[in-house]
Amino acid sequence: MKIRPLSIEGAWEITPQQHHDARGSFLEWIRLDHLQTATGRPVRFGQGNLSTSTRGVLRGVHFADVPPGQAKYVCCVRGRVWDVVVDLRVGSPTFGQCEGIVLDDVDRRAVYLAEGLGHGFCALSDEATVMYLTSTTYRPEREHAVHALDPRLAIPWPVAAPLLSARDQAAPSFDELLTRGELPPYTTRHHFGDQTAGDQPAG
């Protein structure tokens, strides 16, 4: 398993070692010990989610209140998606920047992103199944979105006419959230994940 940091602090790409034979293949999808060593932060998960999307569907850009925030471990178990991490943390050296990588069912890469970062993806195959673990459980009052097509973010989505949910279509712009003081703060420690459950307070 290879774990490398992305250009945005608090985000990593994980490439597993796959073993193939006549029966099929095997890989370690996640190793908490390796992830904690590589990232230098505690890693715990409180919920697992699965979504299916048709070609051109765009989900995001989503983020959660900090604290406690919501770290995510994302992979595509079927098909192909373009996965994007957006730095929404006020005060971060890469504030407002994004990075995208392809996740698919061939290389089986995953992305791990810390609390405070925004996340979204678009489906590049006819069908795409994305699985992700989150450090906290779902609390709708803590969940937010920034408009994925906001020119201020200038995310180079590789689809001509992306299909967004009603919620994501109505999401405010980056500058609106910034003006209203609703973007998460930046911390160099990224240790909101010290809490084991989504309902516990974090320091």
BARO-588109 format. One record per residue (C-alpha): x negated, y negated, z negated; residue in one letter. Coordinates in steps of 0.1 Angstrom, whole numbers, plus 2048, in hexadecimal, padded with zeros to 3 digits. Layout:
<nodes>
  px  py  pz r
   X   Y   Z A
...
</nodes>
This chain:
<nodes>
  px  py  pz r
 800 800 800 M
 7F2 7DE 80A K
 7FE 7BF 7F9 I
 7F4 79D 807 R
 7FF 77A 7FD P
 812 765 817 L
 80A 741 81D S
 825 736 804 I
 819 73C 7E0 E
 82F 755 7CF G
 837 76A 7EE A
 826 78A 7F8 W
 828 7A3 815 E
 827 7C8 80C I
 81D 7E2 826 T
 821 806 81B P
 80C 823 825 Q
 822 83C 839 Q
 81C 861 83B H
 82A 872 859 H
 82E 897 862 D
 845 8AE 876 A
 860 8AA 85B R
 861 884 85C G
 850 86A 846 S
 84A 860 822 F
 83F 83F 812 L
 83E 82E 7F1 E
 858 812 7F5 W
 84E 7FF 7D6 I
 834 803 7BB R
 839 7EC 79E L
 816 7F2 791 D
 806 7E8 7B2 H
 81D 7CA 7B6 L
 816 7BD 793 Q
 7F0 7C1 798 T
 7F1 7B0 7BA A
 807 793 7B0 T
 7FC 78E 78C G
 81F 78B 780 R
 838 7A2 76E P
 850 7B3 786 V
 872 7BF 77B R
 893 7C4 78D F
 8B7 7C1 781 G
 8CB 7C8 7A1 Q
 8C8 7D9 7C3 G
 8DB 7CD 7E2 N
 8E1 7D9 805 L
 8EE 7C6 823 S
 8F5 7D0 847 T
 8F4 7B7 863 S
 8FA 7B7 889 T
 8E2 7A6 8A1 R
 8E0 780 89D G
 8EE 77F 879 V
 8DC 767 863 L
 8DE 769 83D R
 8D0 74D 828 G
 8BE 738 81E V
 8C7 742 7FA H
 8B7 73A 7D9 F
 8C1 73B 7B4 A
 8BE 723 797 D
 89C 722 785 V
 89B 72D 76A P
 8A1 74A 76B P
 89E 74B 791 G
 89F 76A 7A6 Q
 881 77C 7B4 A
 888 794 7D1 K
 878 7B2 7E0 Y
 885 7B6 804 V
 882 7D1 81F C
 894 7DB 83E C
 89D 800 83E V
 8AE 801 860 R
 8A9 7EB 87E G
 895 7CA 87F R
 898 7A8 86E V
 884 788 86D W
 880 780 848 D
 879 75D 83C V
 86C 74F 81C V
 872 729 816 V
 860 715 7FB D
 87C 701 7EA L
 868 6FB 7CA R
 865 6D6 7C3 V
 840 6CE 7BC G
 832 6EC 7CE S
 814 6E7 7E6 P
 829 6F8 802 T
 84A 6E7 7F9 F
 861 6E8 817 G
 84C 701 82B Q
 857 724 837 C
 847 744 843 E
 858 760 855 G
 84E 784 85C I
 85E 7A2 86D V
 86C 7BD 857 L
 876 7DE 869 D
 87B 803 866 D
 85A 80A 877 V
 83F 7F8 862 D
 855 7F9 844 R
 847 7D8 836 R
 857 7C6 819 A
 856 7A3 80B V
 855 79A 7E7 Y
 85D 776 7DD L
 85C 764 7BC A
 877 750 7AA E
 87F 72F 7BA G
 877 738 7DE L
 893 738 7F8 G
 89A 757 80D H
 8AC 75F 82D G
 8AA 777 84B F
 8B9 77D 86D C
 8C0 79E 87E A
 8AC 7A5 89D L
 8BB 7C7 8A4 S
 8DE 7D2 8AD D
 8E1 7DE 889 E
 8CB 7D6 86B A
 8CD 7E2 848 T
 8BA 7CE 82D V
 8B5 7DA 80A M
 8A8 7C4 7EF Y
 8A2 7C5 7CA L
 8A7 7A5 7B4 T
 898 79D 793 S
 8BA 790 785 T
 8DE 79B 789 T
 8F6 788 79F Y
 904 769 78F R
 917 754 7A9 P
 915 734 795 E
 8EF 736 798 R
 8EE 73E 7BD E
 8E8 723 7D7 H
 8E0 71F 7FC A
 8CF 706 812 V
 8DA 704 836 H
 8C4 71B 84A A
 8C6 706 86A L
 8BD 6E6 859 D
 8A4 6D3 870 P
 892 6C7 851 R
 887 6EB 84A L
 882 6F2 870 A
 882 718 86B I
 87B 728 88D P
 896 742 88C W
 891 75A 8A9 P
 8B6 75B 8B3 V
 8C7 744 8CB A
 8EA 742 8BA A
 8E8 750 897 P
 908 75B 885 L
 90B 74D 862 L
 925 753 847 S
 93D 737 83E A
 92A 731 81E R
 909 72E 830 D
 918 717 84B Q
 924 700 82F A
 903 700 81C A
 8F4 6DE 815 P
 8D4 6D1 826 S
 8B2 6D2 816 F
 8B2 6AC 811 D
 8D5 6AD 801 E
 8C9 6C7 7E7 L
 8AA 6B4 7E1 L
 8BC 693 7DB T
 8D5 6A4 7C4 R
 8B9 6B3 7B0 G
 8C5 6D7 7B7 E
 8A5 6E6 7C4 L
 891 6FC 7AD P
 872 6F0 79B P
 84F 6FC 7A3 Y
 83A 710 78A T
 818 71F 790 T
 81F 73B 778 R
 83E 74A 788 H
 846 75D 767 H
 86B 759 766 F
 86C 77E 76E G
 861 785 74A D
 886 78A 742 Q
 893 7AD 749 T
 8B7 7A4 750 A
 8C9 789 763 G
 8DD 77D 745 D
 8BF 776 72F Q
 8AF 753 72C P
 88D 74E 73A A
 870 737 730 G
</nodes>
